[in-house]
Amino acid sequence: MSTQELFVAAARKHLSAGRKSLSVPQSLDLAAQVLAVDLGLKPALLYDSNGAGADQLQQYLSSLQCSQLVSKSLLTLDLNGNTLIFNPLTVRAKVEQIIHDNNVAVIDVCHSLEKPTIADPLRGELRSLTHDLLLLLKRLEQLNEAEKPCYVGEKSEEWNLCTVFGILLGFPVTYWFDQTKSFENCLSLTP
């Protein structure tokens, strides 16, 4: 089997939702994204191609790792039902860089604001979130070659997932809002 056929076969075997499996182009696109994570070109991939869950994504990743298509260092992370494949070293370096260099723009989109504003990325809630992520990543690095997805427990329920995904995916700009007050934002009021 060619490398492309191995990627497609793994996706079709492990990532079907009901009777629907990924198409060849979808399988190859996913393969390219996973390879980008493996090579450190991007820190993580948020999987949203179909209804496959964390366990299925872990089986897919394990299959790729057993076929030596990707390194064994990649891990699967489940945050409140949202699944990511991530490179622990790349993500950790990104989070440490945010803490030390303050190099991510955070846009406050709280519903109480008239328009989005630039927020201080190291203010209380955001600093706490970033440090929590760093501690989580340090723990996950010890799980080299995990056979099961890593599930983030109750702590992630306090996190603003919009901000977390922006950080984990390596976006240069991420949104923040105080979800303890409302999950709504002011973006709908912006022309």
Backbone bond lengths (Angstrom), bond angles and torsions (degrees), N, CA, C in turn:
res aa  C-N    CA-C-N  psi(-1)  N-CA   C-N-CA  omega(-1)  CA-C   N-CA-C  phi
1 M - - - 1.456 - - 1.525 110.14 -
2 S 1.317 115.49 141.97 1.462 119.86 175.99 1.531 109.41 -75.64
3 T 1.310 115.88 165.74 1.465 120.85 178.37 1.520 110.55 -58.81
4 Q 1.332 116.64 -44.05 1.470 120.13 179.12 1.524 110.57 -60.36
5 E 1.314 117.04 -43.34 1.468 120.61 -179.94 1.525 111.16 -64.18
6 L 1.330 117.64 -35.88 1.463 120.81 177.78 1.527 110.97 -65.51
7 F 1.332 116.74 -42.72 1.463 120.26 177.63 1.530 111.06 -62.79
8 V 1.320 116.99 -45.12 1.469 121.33 -179.48 1.523 110.20 -64.45
9 A 1.325 117.40 -44.75 1.467 121.23 -179.24 1.529 110.94 -61.82
10 A 1.326 117.19 -42.25 1.468 120.64 179.20 1.523 110.95 -63.65
11 A 1.326 116.78 -43.26 1.471 120.17 179.70 1.520 110.78 -64.71
12 R 1.304 116.85 -43.98 1.468 119.94 -178.52 1.520 111.67 -67.97
13 K 1.306 116.85 -34.75 1.463 120.28 -178.99 1.526 111.87 -73.04
14 H 1.312 116.91 -42.22 1.467 119.94 -169.49 1.522 115.30 -104.49
15 L 1.318 118.82 -18.15 1.466 119.89 -172.26 1.522 113.99 -114.43
16 S 1.303 116.92 31.51 1.463 117.88 177.72 1.526 109.21 -85.64
17 A 1.314 114.89 141.74 1.463 121.69 175.90 1.519 106.37 -112.34
18 G 1.316 116.19 106.93 1.457 119.55 -172.25 1.512 108.71 69.17
19 R 1.311 116.71 -125.88 1.467 120.92 178.46 1.522 112.26 -96.49
20 K 1.298 116.42 -5.04 1.466 120.22 -175.24 1.526 110.43 -94.36
21 S 1.322 114.81 121.98 1.465 119.49 175.82 1.526 108.64 -109.01
22 L 1.317 115.82 168.83 1.458 120.32 179.88 1.521 110.41 -68.96
23 S 1.315 116.11 144.49 1.463 121.09 175.78 1.533 108.88 -72.26
24 V 1.319 116.47 169.02 1.465 120.46 177.63 1.532 110.67 -59.37
25 P 1.353 119.33 -49.03 1.478 118.20 178.57 1.536 112.85 -60.97
26 Q 1.334 117.62 -39.48 1.465 120.25 178.08 1.527 110.63 -64.21
27 S 1.324 116.16 -41.56 1.470 121.06 179.72 1.520 111.15 -63.25
28 L 1.323 116.50 -41.93 1.466 120.38 -179.51 1.526 111.49 -71.91
29 D 1.339 117.14 -35.01 1.462 120.48 175.73 1.530 109.93 -63.62
30 L 1.327 116.09 -44.86 1.462 120.31 177.50 1.528 110.24 -61.00
31 A 1.328 116.87 -42.72 1.468 120.88 178.75 1.526 110.59 -58.93
32 A 1.321 116.72 -44.05 1.469 120.53 179.85 1.529 110.68 -62.60
33 Q 1.329 116.61 -40.11 1.464 119.86 179.73 1.526 111.73 -68.22
34 V 1.338 116.46 -41.11 1.468 120.23 178.26 1.528 110.00 -64.48
35 L 1.322 116.89 -40.82 1.468 120.20 177.15 1.529 111.10 -62.95
36 A 1.325 117.32 -38.14 1.468 120.84 177.81 1.529 110.59 -62.83
37 V 1.328 116.74 -39.05 1.465 120.67 176.55 1.527 109.45 -66.92
38 D 1.319 116.41 -44.07 1.462 120.85 -178.84 1.525 111.75 -61.19
39 L 1.311 116.77 -38.58 1.466 121.33 -178.85 1.529 112.93 -81.69
40 G 1.335 117.22 -4.73 1.457 120.83 -179.76 1.515 113.67 81.21
41 L 1.342 117.14 12.01 1.463 120.12 178.14 1.521 111.26 -73.19
42 K 1.314 116.08 -27.23 1.458 122.20 172.51 1.522 106.44 -141.33
43 P 1.323 117.95 147.42 1.465 119.51 -173.68 1.523 114.76 -75.24
44 A 1.329 116.83 -31.42 1.460 119.35 -174.27 1.521 110.42 -157.54
45 L 1.318 113.69 166.80 1.459 122.70 178.07 1.516 107.37 -132.24
46 L 1.317 117.43 123.30 1.456 122.29 174.27 1.513 106.93 -88.61
47 Y 1.338 117.25 115.72 1.463 120.94 -175.12 1.522 109.88 -83.93
48 D 1.330 115.76 119.63 1.462 120.19 178.60 1.524 111.96 -143.89
49 S 1.329 116.75 30.27 1.467 120.18 -176.25 1.517 113.53 -76.26
50 N 1.301 117.41 -33.99 1.463 121.61 177.40 1.525 107.75 -156.98
51 G 1.300 117.39 -165.58 1.461 120.82 -175.57 1.517 114.99 -84.11
52 A 1.321 119.09 13.07 1.462 120.96 179.25 1.528 109.58 -63.19
53 G 1.324 115.62 138.95 1.454 120.76 -177.38 1.517 113.40 -95.02
54 A 1.320 114.72 -174.45 1.465 121.57 -176.22 1.525 112.05 -61.07
55 D 1.330 117.31 -41.03 1.465 119.78 -179.65 1.521 111.24 -63.82
56 Q 1.329 116.79 -42.00 1.464 120.25 178.27 1.526 110.98 -64.89
57 L 1.315 116.45 -41.70 1.463 119.83 179.40 1.530 110.60 -65.13
58 Q 1.336 116.63 -36.47 1.467 120.10 176.86 1.533 110.23 -65.29
59 Q 1.338 117.44 -40.97 1.471 120.33 177.61 1.527 110.35 -62.10
60 Y 1.319 116.29 -41.68 1.465 121.11 177.19 1.527 110.06 -60.11
61 L 1.325 116.44 -49.74 1.458 120.92 -179.00 1.529 110.69 -62.34
62 S 1.323 117.62 -43.60 1.470 121.16 178.34 1.517 111.24 -60.89
63 S 1.327 116.31 -38.93 1.463 120.87 177.89 1.527 110.58 -62.41
64 L 1.323 116.78 -44.39 1.469 120.69 177.94 1.525 110.97 -63.92
65 Q 1.320 115.90 -39.28 1.462 119.97 -179.94 1.529 111.16 -68.13
66 C 1.331 117.49 -40.88 1.470 121.10 178.03 1.525 111.36 -64.76
67 S 1.320 116.83 -32.93 1.470 121.42 177.84 1.528 111.63 -82.56
68 Q 1.321 116.79 1.66 1.465 124.51 -179.30 1.531 112.53 58.81
69 L 1.334 115.38 33.60 1.463 120.56 176.11 1.526 111.04 -85.66
70 V 1.332 116.14 -27.57 1.466 122.19 175.78 1.526 108.24 -138.05
71 S 1.318 116.07 162.30 1.466 120.20 -178.27 1.523 110.92 -72.55
72 K 1.306 114.60 161.72 1.461 120.51 179.99 1.523 112.34 -80.56
73 S 1.316 117.62 -2.52 1.463 120.28 -177.96 1.528 112.81 -78.52
74 L 1.335 118.35 -19.47 1.465 120.37 -179.68 1.519 110.16 -67.03
75 L 1.335 115.41 143.90 1.460 121.57 179.92 1.519 110.27 -128.38
76 T 1.325 114.70 161.40 1.459 122.21 175.86 1.524 107.69 -109.95
77 L 1.320 116.36 132.88 1.458 122.12 -177.28 1.518 109.24 -126.03
78 D 1.331 116.07 131.56 1.459 121.56 176.81 1.523 108.87 -111.08
79 L 1.326 115.42 118.39 1.466 122.36 176.57 1.520 108.09 -115.05
80 N 1.316 116.58 100.45 1.470 121.04 178.69 1.526 112.79 51.68
81 G 1.331 117.06 43.82 1.460 120.86 177.91 1.517 114.63 86.30
82 N 1.304 118.65 -1.12 1.466 123.60 175.36 1.520 107.30 -101.57
83 T 1.328 116.65 125.26 1.460 120.26 -172.56 1.521 111.71 -109.34
84 L 1.317 114.54 134.66 1.461 121.92 177.86 1.525 109.80 -124.32
85 I 1.323 115.80 146.02 1.459 121.65 163.95 1.517 103.97 -102.90
86 F 1.331 116.64 128.96 1.457 117.74 -176.25 1.518 111.88 -140.75
87 N 1.307 113.14 157.69 1.451 122.96 176.82 1.527 106.01 -100.59
88 P 1.337 118.55 105.38 1.465 120.28 -172.88 1.528 114.26 -56.33
89 L 1.312 117.37 -38.41 1.468 119.50 -178.72 1.523 111.66 -68.56
90 T 1.319 116.92 -41.83 1.465 120.96 -179.59 1.525 110.97 -67.34
91 V 1.337 116.55 -44.10 1.466 120.18 -179.38 1.525 110.06 -66.17
92 R 1.318 116.13 -43.15 1.468 118.66 -179.93 1.529 110.54 -61.71
93 A 1.319 117.09 -43.47 1.471 120.19 178.36 1.526 110.58 -60.29
94 K 1.332 116.92 -39.89 1.466 121.43 179.44 1.533 110.68 -63.95
95 V 1.339 116.73 -45.86 1.467 120.74 -179.27 1.532 110.28 -65.95
96 E 1.326 117.29 -42.03 1.471 119.69 177.31 1.525 111.00 -62.38
97 Q 1.319 116.54 -37.98 1.466 120.68 178.53 1.530 110.39 -64.67
98 I 1.326 116.86 -39.01 1.471 120.67 177.45 1.525 109.87 -62.14
99 I 1.334 116.60 -44.12 1.467 121.02 -178.73 1.527 111.04 -65.18
100 H 1.325 116.70 -44.90 1.468 120.21 -174.29 1.525 113.80 -83.07
101 D 1.339 116.98 -38.19 1.462 120.03 -173.54 1.521 113.76 -104.93
102 N 1.341 116.54 -8.05 1.462 120.32 -179.78 1.534 110.00 53.57
103 N 1.349 116.30 47.77 1.465 120.64 -169.67 1.527 115.07 -103.98
104 V 1.297 117.95 26.82 1.458 119.67 174.11 1.528 107.81 -124.20
105 A 1.310 115.26 136.46 1.466 119.52 176.67 1.523 108.07 -86.52
106 V 1.308 116.14 130.22 1.459 121.46 179.06 1.521 107.74 -114.86
107 I 1.316 115.09 127.13 1.462 121.32 179.72 1.525 108.51 -107.09
108 D 1.317 116.22 120.06 1.460 122.23 177.95 1.523 107.85 -81.23
109 V 1.329 116.00 118.11 1.464 121.25 -178.97 1.533 110.97 -118.52
110 C 1.338 117.01 30.22 1.467 121.03 179.25 1.525 110.48 -53.36
111 H 1.315 115.76 143.18 1.465 120.88 -176.62 1.523 112.75 -62.42
112 S 1.323 117.36 -23.47 1.464 120.70 -178.39 1.530 112.84 -77.40
113 L 1.322 117.19 -10.98 1.468 120.63 179.72 1.524 110.97 -84.56
114 E 1.313 115.57 148.80 1.459 120.27 176.30 1.527 110.49 -73.18
115 K 1.327 115.62 -36.50 1.466 120.50 178.67 1.532 108.22 -148.68
116 P 1.324 117.33 158.96 1.471 120.17 179.05 1.525 111.12 -59.49
117 T 1.334 115.27 145.96 1.461 120.32 177.97 1.529 109.49 -133.47
118 I 1.307 115.34 155.63 1.459 120.16 176.56 1.523 107.99 -74.64
119 A 1.330 115.64 132.13 1.462 121.15 -179.40 1.522 109.84 -109.15
120 D 1.306 115.79 158.34 1.462 121.24 175.05 1.525 107.77 -77.25
121 P 1.343 118.36 115.85 1.459 119.93 -176.97 1.525 113.80 -65.99
122 L 1.310 117.81 -14.20 1.458 119.44 -179.74 1.522 112.74 -107.23
123 R 1.343 117.26 16.23 1.453 118.88 176.05 1.528 109.03 -69.32
124 G 1.289 117.47 166.82 1.456 124.25 -170.89 1.515 117.44 -39.27
125 E 1.339 117.07 -64.84 1.464 120.66 -175.00 1.519 111.66 -63.34
126 L 1.315 116.19 -41.15 1.464 120.34 -177.89 1.523 111.41 -71.01
127 R 1.311 117.14 -38.52 1.467 120.83 177.54 1.525 109.34 -63.98
128 S 1.325 116.57 -44.12 1.461 121.12 179.22 1.528 110.95 -61.62
129 L 1.323 116.76 -44.63 1.462 121.85 178.69 1.525 110.92 -60.75
130 T 1.316 116.95 -45.88 1.465 121.38 -178.78 1.527 110.83 -63.88
131 H 1.320 117.32 -41.49 1.468 120.48 178.38 1.530 110.86 -68.23
132 D 1.329 117.98 -38.69 1.472 120.85 175.39 1.522 110.85 -60.39
133 L 1.328 116.51 -42.58 1.467 120.44 177.80 1.523 111.04 -61.99
134 L 1.314 116.75 -42.25 1.464 120.16 -179.91 1.529 110.79 -63.08
135 L 1.321 117.57 -43.36 1.466 120.72 177.47 1.524 111.04 -61.87
136 L 1.323 116.82 -42.37 1.463 121.07 177.70 1.526 110.29 -60.43
137 L 1.307 117.13 -46.28 1.468 121.25 -178.33 1.521 111.66 -63.58
138 K 1.316 117.20 -38.18 1.467 120.11 177.43 1.526 110.44 -63.07
139 R 1.334 116.88 -40.32 1.475 120.20 177.22 1.520 110.94 -65.96
140 L 1.327 116.51 -42.39 1.460 120.39 -176.80 1.524 112.33 -68.52
141 E 1.318 117.69 -29.19 1.470 120.38 177.89 1.523 111.36 -61.23
142 Q 1.315 116.96 -27.17 1.465 121.17 179.62 1.526 111.78 -73.25
143 L 1.332 117.24 -13.89 1.464 121.86 -177.14 1.514 112.99 -89.01
144 N 1.276 119.50 24.37 1.461 122.91 -175.71 1.527 110.66 -37.86
145 E 1.311 116.21 130.35 1.460 123.97 -179.82 1.533 111.68 64.39
146 A 1.302 118.10 47.97 1.459 122.00 178.30 1.520 110.56 -64.24
147 E 1.328 115.72 137.73 1.459 120.67 179.07 1.520 111.73 -93.74
148 K 1.322 116.60 -14.08 1.458 121.59 179.65 1.520 108.42 -124.74
149 P 1.332 116.23 155.50 1.470 117.85 175.87 1.527 110.07 -62.78
150 C 1.299 116.48 151.27 1.456 122.11 174.77 1.529 106.79 -87.88
151 Y 1.311 116.28 120.99 1.458 120.53 179.59 1.522 108.68 -102.16
152 V 1.320 116.00 127.19 1.456 120.40 176.64 1.519 106.36 -89.26
153 G 1.304 115.69 125.13 1.456 121.22 -173.56 1.512 114.69 -79.17
154 E 1.319 113.89 -141.35 1.461 121.91 -173.27 1.524 113.42 -59.29
155 K 1.308 117.18 -30.98 1.468 120.13 -177.05 1.526 111.12 -56.27
156 S 1.333 116.73 -37.88 1.464 119.30 -177.15 1.524 112.43 -69.14
157 E 1.324 117.68 -17.80 1.464 120.18 177.93 1.527 110.99 -67.31
158 E 1.326 116.62 -22.96 1.465 121.32 178.12 1.526 111.57 -84.71
159 W 1.321 116.92 -16.25 1.457 121.30 -174.10 1.517 112.08 -81.21
160 N 1.301 115.62 148.62 1.454 121.87 171.06 1.530 105.82 -83.79
161 L 1.335 116.07 104.62 1.466 119.87 -173.87 1.523 112.57 -64.45
162 C 1.307 117.25 -29.15 1.465 120.40 176.15 1.529 109.75 -58.77
163 T 1.315 116.32 -45.50 1.460 121.52 179.20 1.524 110.85 -69.77
164 V 1.333 116.76 -43.32 1.468 121.21 -179.90 1.524 110.66 -58.91
165 F 1.336 116.87 -46.60 1.468 119.24 -179.76 1.526 110.98 -63.94
166 G 1.313 117.29 -39.41 1.462 119.85 177.31 1.516 111.86 -59.14
167 I 1.331 115.93 -41.00 1.469 120.44 179.45 1.528 110.79 -71.15
168 L 1.346 116.88 -50.32 1.469 120.33 -176.86 1.524 112.60 -63.57
169 L 1.322 116.76 -34.58 1.462 120.18 -178.60 1.528 112.38 -83.79
170 G 1.329 116.25 -4.56 1.462 120.20 175.35 1.514 114.89 79.33
171 F 1.330 117.18 23.80 1.457 119.47 179.04 1.531 109.83 -68.68
172 P 1.320 118.53 141.32 1.468 120.49 178.83 1.532 112.33 -74.18
173 V 1.324 116.20 -18.27 1.464 122.17 178.54 1.523 107.21 -132.58
174 T 1.328 116.29 136.59 1.459 119.69 178.08 1.528 109.21 -136.57
175 Y 1.317 115.37 151.57 1.463 121.16 178.48 1.522 110.24 -89.41
176 W 1.325 115.32 151.95 1.448 122.15 173.00 1.519 108.23 -141.43
177 F 1.319 115.49 142.91 1.462 121.93 170.73 1.518 106.97 -150.43
178 D 1.312 116.83 157.32 1.461 121.74 -178.26 1.518 108.94 -83.70
179 Q 1.339 116.13 95.27 1.457 119.86 -176.19 1.525 112.61 -73.65
180 T 1.345 118.07 -8.20 1.461 119.18 174.84 1.526 110.51 -73.77
181 K 1.337 116.04 -20.52 1.464 120.56 178.38 1.517 111.94 -98.19
182 S 1.333 117.01 -40.03 1.464 120.84 -178.89 1.523 109.46 -170.39
183 F 1.332 115.36 149.00 1.463 119.94 173.93 1.524 110.98 -91.14
184 E 1.322 116.59 -0.65 1.459 120.16 178.01 1.521 109.21 -80.62
185 N 1.324 114.94 162.71 1.460 119.43 179.95 1.522 109.47 -138.45
186 C 1.321 115.64 173.77 1.466 121.00 -177.40 1.525 112.38 -92.87
187 L 1.318 118.63 5.10 1.464 119.86 -176.67 1.523 112.60 -66.92
188 S 1.316 117.18 -29.17 1.465 118.79 -180.00 1.526 111.74 -68.79
189 L 1.313 117.21 -18.60 1.461 121.43 179.58 1.522 112.10 -90.05
190 T 1.328 116.45 -4.49 1.463 121.33 -176.99 1.520 110.23 -92.01
191 P 1.357 117.56 128.00 1.473 119.39 -179.31 1.517 111.79 -67.10
